[in-house]
């Protein structure tokens, strides 16, 4: 994250909401059926993908 935080999460969806920004919908459980929270792309410094 741009603030220095690191997050390990499971991406459920990438969405554009009425607030006017793109975001990643994610959870920490690995469930593919729902997301717990979101992160706007503007707060992300880089994304590292893992298998």
Secondary structure as UniProt FT lines:
FT   TURN            2..3
FT   STRAND          10..16
FT   TURN            18..19
FT   STRAND          22..27
FT   STRAND          37..40
FT   HELIX           41..43
//
